[in-house]
Amino acid sequence: MARREVIVVENLTKKFEKIVAVNKVSFKVFKGEIFGFLGPNGAGKTTTINMLITLMKPTAGEAWINGYSILREPSMVRKSIGVVFQDSTVDRYLTGWENMWIHGVAYGVPRRELKNKITRLLRFVELEEYGNIQVKNYSGGMIRRLEIARGLLHEPEILFLDEPTLGLDPQTRAKIWDYILDLKKKSGMTIFLTTHYMDEAEKLCDRIAIIDHGRILAIGSPEELKNVIGRDVVYVKVKEDAVPAKVLAEKIIEDGLALEFNIVSGNTLSFIVEDAYRFIPKVFDVANSLKTIILEVKYSKPTLNDVFLHLTGRELRREEGDWKDTVRTRIRMRFRRRTL
């Protein structure tokens, strides 16, 4: 039985003066799947979502949501989708219940049904006992859960989640993941999410589009994407004041010991090899011949980060990115509190 296409995107493009934020993006999303956009900050993820939910007009291209054109039928598109934005949009001086009520009225949910729906959804995200508390007293994770509940209030066919766990602690992130997976299991809802967390994409998504610099580089299930590499990945860290890492890498490729290499950082290399167990002793032999000191060697089966590195020549995530994202999020949240 053929799967039904609920999102169809053809050559979607967005330019801001000379900057091309989204460049001829095309893809399809099928009913009932969790589809992810995986890429670094500035890759074009949020811009794409903003065009799909009709907040932003594309420079070129077209897309259809539930069969409705984002250009010609934006009001019909909006009626059939729910959105949880990257930045919080709840009113912090209202209670959780009041935020839900206003949203339901705005979307035309019949008032005789609204009370029961709010109760059920607050229970679903474990906020029922906090419904009458002002949102300014909520934690970041509670606010995110409230926004997910609010996005579901009018029973959308498609839910858009833009960086749903940005800046949250690991325990809260895991809880949000549970809600998302539970939504798919119980309702069969189609979910489109953006993320730059590899573990999030791998845990949640049926299919992933890897996006960078406004272009989609690959689409597939997590396993299909990792099979793009299909071999072992070995990381080699060398002493910085020795022979440059690139010289070692080029010698290894020249000797036919590895299929491909990338410079992860100034003194760390990644190699794609057929057999890590055979490769590792040989890399020490080459290093000794060049009088290069190896500080560390590790290997693994391919990850989504390795796939991104393979496609772009750079890592998707660096460790320092997590805390920087958290700081940025907290700054935005504090500014929003001051301006409400």
N, C-alpha and C positions, 0 to 999 in steps of 0.2 A: 504494500500500500504506500503510495507516494506521500511524502511529508508536505504539509501545507506551508507555503512561504508567507510569513507575517511581516517581515521587513525585507524590502528589495531596494538596494542602493546601486545606482549606476553613475559612475564618473563624477561623484560629488566633489566639488572643489570650493575652497574658500580662500580668497586673497584679501590681505589688509595692506593696501598700497602695494609695495614691492615684495611683501612677505607672503609666501604661499603656505598657509597654515595646514590646509588639507588639499591633497593633490590627486585628483582623479581616483577617488576611493570607490571601489565596487565590492559588494558582498551581499549575501543573503542570510537571513536568520529564519529558522523553522519553528513552528508552533511547539511550545512545551520545552524548548531547550534553554539552557543558560549559555549565552554567547558572550565572550569576553574580548575586550580591547586591552591588550597588554603592551605597555610601552612606557618610556620614561616621561618625566614632566616635560611639557612642550612638544610632545609627539603629535598632537592633533586630536587627542581623545575627546576632551571636553568640547572642543569646537565642533566635532562631528556630532556629538550628542545634541548640542544646542541647535544644530540644523535639523536633526531628525525630530526634535520635539517642537519645532517651528519658532524657537526664540530668535533664530538668526537665519537670514536668507542666504542661500548658497550663491556663489559667484557664477557657478556653472554646475550642470548635472541635475539629477532628479532622484527622488526616493519616494517609496510608497510604504505607508504604515497601515497594516490591516486593509490594504487595498486602496487607501486614500492618499492622494498626492500631497506632499508637504508644501507644494507651491500653490496648488489650486483649491485644496480642501483642508486648510490648516485647522479649522474649528473641529472637523470630524476627527482629525488626528488627535487633537488634545483630549477629546472625549473618551478615546479608547486607550489612553496611556496614563500611567502614574510615574512620577519623577521624584527621586531623592537626589537633591543637588549636592555637589561637593561641599559647598559652604552652607552652614545652617540657615534656614529660612523661617524657623518658628519664632513666634513672639514670646520673648522671655518673661514678659510681665503678665502674661496670661497663664492659666493652668494648662496642663496637658489636655484635660477634657475640653477646655474652651478652644484651644488650638484645633482640636479634632472637629468640634462642632462647626466652627467657622469654615473650615475646609469643606466639610460635608455640605453645608448650605450653599457654598460657592459652586459646588459641582452638581447641585440639584438633587442630592440624595433626599428622598421623601422623609419628612421629619418624623413620621410615625415609625420609620425603620432606623433612623439615624442613631437614636439612643442605644438600641440593641447592638448595632454595628460597632459603635464606639466601645461599648463594654467588651464585646467579643475580641476586638483587635487589641485593646489595651491588655486584655488577659493573654492574648497570643504573644505579645512582646514583654510580658511580665511587668507591666506598669500599672495594673489595675488599682493597686493600693496607693499609687502616687498620682492618680488622675486629678485630684483636687489641690495639688501643690503647684506653685508657680514654677515655670520652667527654668527660671534663673537659679533655682536650687537643685537642678538636675546635674548629674555628671555628664561628661561628653558622651559616654556610652548610652546613657539613658536618653539623651537628646536624639542620638542616632536611631535608637529603637522607636522613639516616638515618631520620627520622620518616616520610618518605614511603615509604621501603622497608618499614619496619615495618608501616605501614598497609595495604600490599599483600600481606602475608605469607599471609593466609588467603584470598586471591583474592576480595575482596568484589565484589559487583555494582555498588555505588555507593561512591565515595570522597568524603568531605566534607573540604574544606580551608578552615580558618578563617584568613583573612589569611595565606596561605602564605609571603609574602615580606616581612612586616613587619620593618622595621629592618635589612634586608640591603642590601649595596652593589649598585650597578647591575649589575655583572658577574655576581654570584651570583644576583640576581633573574632575569637573562636565562637563566642555566643552569637554574634551577628551572622557568621557562616551557618550556624545551625538554623537560624530563622530563614535564611535564604534557601537552604536545601529543603527545609520543611515546607516552604511555600511551593516549591516545584513538585514535591511529592504529593501534597494534599490537594493542590488546586490545578496542577498542570500549567501554571502560568509561565509565559515566556519572559525571561529576564535578560536584559542587556546591561552588562556592567563594564566599567572601566577600572583598571587597576595598574599599578606599577609593582605590585607585590607578586612575585613568582609563585609563592606557596598558595596565595589566595586564588590565582588563576587556575593552578593545578588542582586544588581542592574542589572548586566550585564548578568550573566550566566544562560543558560537553565539547565545545569547540572554542578555539582561541584565534583571534587575528593579531599577529604581532605587527605593531605600527611604530614607525619612527620617521621623523621629519615629514610628517603628513602623508606618508605612503604606507600601504600595507605590504609587508615583506613576505608573509606566509600565513596561511589559514589551515587549521586542522585540529584534531583532538590533541590533548597533551602528548599522548603516545606517538601519534603521527608526526608531530613536530619534532619530538626527540629522535625519531627514526630518520629524520633528515640527516643527522650525524651518524647514528647507527653504530658507532664504534666507541672505544674507550677515550676518555679525556684525561690527560696528564698535565698537572701544573708543576712547573719547575721554577723555584726562586733562587736566584744567584746573588752572590755578594756584589754590592754596587760598585766597589772600587776595583773590581776585577775586569776581565774582558767584557765589553758590552753584551747584554743579553741577546741582542739581535744577531751578533756574530755567531754565538752558540746556536741559535735557532736556524740560521741560514746554513751552517755546517751540517746540522742534523737533517735538514731537508735535502741538502746536496747529497748526503750519504744514503738517502732513501729510507731513513729510519722512521719518518713520520709523514703523514699525508698532508698536514696543514698546520700552521702555527699562527698564534696571535700574541701580541704584546698586551698583557692585561694591565700592567703598570710598568714603571721604568725598569724594574729588575725581576718581574714575574712573567713567565711565558705559559701559554697553554698550547698543548699539542693534541691533535686528533690522530690516534694510532690504531692499528689493527689489534694489537695485543699488548696491554700495559705491562704484563709480567716480563715479556721479552724486551720491551722498549727501555724500561727503567735502568737495567744494568748497562745497556749500551750508551745511554745518555751520560752516565758517569764516565765512561771511557772517553767519549768525545770531549767532555768538560776537562778531564785531566790532560788531554792532548793540547787543549787551548789554555791550560793553566787557569781555568775558571773554577771558582769555588761554589759548589751547590749548597745552599743553606737548607732547602726543604723540597721534598717531592711528595705529591699526593695525587691520587687518581680516583676517578669515579665514573659511573655510567653517565651518559649525557643528561643534563638538567635543562630547564627552559632558559636559564642564564647562559648555558653553553650554546644553545640554539641562537640566542640573540647575539652572542659574541661571534658565532659562525657567520651570521647574516650581515652584521654591521662592523665587525672588527673591534667592538668595545663591549664592556659589560653593561647589562641592563641596570643592575643595582650595585651601588657601592655601599659598604656598611654605614658610612657617615650619613647617607641619605635619609635613613630612618629618623634620626634625631632632628635633622634639619626640617624634615616635613612636619614633625611634631611641633617644633618651635614656631614654624610659619602658621600652622593651624591655630595654635594658642594665641598668637598675636592677632590673627583675624578675628578670633572669638572675642578677645578683650575689646578690640576696636568696635565690634558690632554691639557689645554690651553698652559701650559709652554713647553710641549713636541712637540707641533705641529710646 
